[in-house]
């Protein structure tokens, strides 16, 4: 990962079924030089069976957290 040149990476986020409205990655260093990486994703379905004027919010927010710390037995 090169934070100084983020445009060098290309990620295809959208598909025929899901539209990614917002996507973010952040990281921080933890103990012993490991990293905690956080993904924030805001998506919505492309084809909503209730129709485009439904009063239900179609957006889905997901957060993923990954650690690079390994387990030593």
LINBELSUL-V101441 format. One record per run of one state. SS is the DSSP state (helix for helix, strand for strand, loop for the rest). FROM is the first residue (numbers start at 1). TO is the last residue. If there is no record, write none. Layout:
<<SS/FROM/TO> <SS/FROM/TO>>
This chain:
<<loop/1/2> <helix/3/8> <loop/9/17> <strand/18/29> <loop/30/30> <helix/31/33> <loop/34/34> <strand/35/45> <loop/46/58> <strand/59/67> <loop/68/73>>
